[in-house]
């Protein structure tokens, strides 16, 4: 399975299993296994660099297993073939997003002028509130 120009997944890394889907479908749902569970052995994959594996683990979240596999479960349609396509597309998209190196955050400082303006605004607001006090009866 081709993900990018540099990354292709071998067939031994992918395992598909089929189960009965829940939801609408009439009598068909009781007979046909249309839901797809696609399992990708990401941790053991020689095709993924370590940095991509780390980002994939973070992006996969609860779909990442203790064994280091990514499990994608699809039961969107009533057709097994279409569910297989959707599962493979989702896996490819997930791996593609993991290949993108995030931009480093550049720390910035608040300027002295902005700090001064903020303090002045707070003092002015405090003065307005202080003037709301009760009127002296004398």
Phi, psi and omega in degrees: 000123184271125180258301176228185179296328183266336188245123171229141180261132179283159183293330181290342180278343183250134177230129178246137172227151186239137178225171177285135181275152175269172177097192185291157179155000177067215181291341183299324183293336180278347185250324192249133178272095184257340180286141184242134172244109181260126182242124180244120180282080187289318184296325182271356185291123177281350184274347181255129174293158183300320180297320179292321178298317180297315180293324179296319179299318179292318181290324183292326178062238184286349178281351179273129181265169178297330180284353179088030178247151175258125181247123179242123182248125182230129174220037185290322183242174179271000183251126182299317182297318180292321177297322177298315179299315181298316180298316179294321177297317180295320178296314180299319179295319180297315179293320178299317178294328179289337180282341181285123179279124181291148180288141178288141180279131178261118181288139178236158179247148174284133183290156180298324180296318179295321177297316180298315180299319181297314180296319179297318179296320179294319180294319179296318180294319177298322178296318178300315181293322181294328181286348181282356184302169181294155181277136180288125186292343183283000000 
